[in-house]
Amino acid sequence: MSHVADAMSLRVAVVGSGPAGLYAAEALIKQTDGAAQVDVLDRLPTPYGLVRYGVAPDHKSIKAIARYLQKVLEHPSVRFFGGVELGRDVTREDLLACYDAVIYSTGAMVDRHLGIPGEDLPGSIAATDFVNWYCGHPDAADHDFDLSVEEVAVIGVGNVAVDVVRILAKTAGELRDTDIPENVIEALSASKVRTIHLIGRRGPAQAKFTTKEARELGELGNATIHIRPADMDLDAASAAEAEADRHIRGNLKAMHPWTAEPAEERPRHIDLRFWLAPVEIIGIGRVEGLRLERTTLSEAGRVLGTGEYETLPVGMVLRSVGYQTSADPAGSSAPTSPTPPRPSPRFWPTCPGGPPNPDRGSRRSWRRAACLSSPTRTGSTWTPPRSRSRPSSTGASGSSWAAGRTCWTPPGPEPNDAFRIP
């Protein structure tokens, strides 16, 4: 017997409709020849996760992946439930009663903190919030950022940090043909930002942005960019890293021309700094400066302070030092942080704004969500209509769910009772 025979009644919930969640749904459909029923849940009313709300608006080619993800949602065996939040509208217990397996694909949604004095001052902002704002994320609909300051510091040298710098450096006209929200365009049009400091704790060989992102900074027509020549010096360990890694060599090649003084003045300037660690955000009532310590690397590659300090007179600090999950989605049935009110759950049969799908309903408008059969809602709780009996611990093939796989299996007397993806 094939795995397809085991999957004839398989129902799987995927929590999260970003690329990872939809690729998981696609894998389930392909590996069961469409026999599995996959329901994709998301707390937001629209799908695609970071493709919609994390990729910078001027990266149109990356955003185009949404067209591929749309095809996954249009498969007859896949349903999308928008506006359904785990812990608020539906609990882990509800999902286990409705489905044979649950895949959690909620991503890392909370920014990491610097852990330094002054981090909570007004004007000290998580890059996550700024990105949500310029990408039109519903959670950032009421956000407002003060761009009347002339100097801004962006802490971190990953792709998100570079995206933030690029958006701040571009003119509103350069962004007008993207899907950036109109209120953001208006704010960027009035921006008084002139100098953007991009700050990394380690050296250029340890920068995490891609070479493509680096080249885009060098191609900005509205901003110059400069690196102090001494910041490009590599110690023996960093030189060895560069020798062994083509990505590092590509970055160093892209950045090397920036050590020369800019040949002309432009409205904005990007000051790329390495070997500096933030130690304090200074200000009374709001951000007025950023104190930094010069760093070096130990033989083990750890960042060490040198005792040399400098202060930048910035009016805004954007922190982009990584992300973390708010909590284990499988371990709690309650929200981990307050969330704004949202409409009751809805089901969108096709891509938002896309053409009707005659195979799954021709209406573009929202339809009431359904879980197996018609669920009921009591207050903010999504109550499943009935429990499902789960398959035996071994299928016709004799295989069982392996520990450590992506799909989570609840603890209990039958820990291996979920369908195993071959």
Secondary structure, 3 states (H helix, E strand, C coil): CCHHHHCCCCEEEEECCCHHHHHHHHHHHHHCCCCCEEEEEECCCCCCCHHHHCCCCCCHHHHCHHHHHHHHHCCCCEEEEECCCECCCECHHHHHHHCCEEEECCCCCEECCCCCCCCCCCCEEEHHHHHHHHCCCHHHCCCCCCCCCCEEEEECCCHHHHHHHHHHHCCHHHHCCCCCCHHHHHHHHCCCCCEEEEECCCCHHHCCCCHHHHHHHHCCCCEEEEECHHHHCCCHHHHHHHHHCHHHHHHHHHHHHHHCCCCCCCCEEEEEECCEEEEEEECCCCCCEEEEEEEEECCCCCEEEEEEEEEECCCEEEECCCEECCCCCCCCCCCCCCCCCCCCCEECCCCCCCCCCCCCCCCCCCEECCCCCCCEEECCEEECCCCCCCCCCCCCCCCCCCCCCCCECCCCCCCCCCCCCC
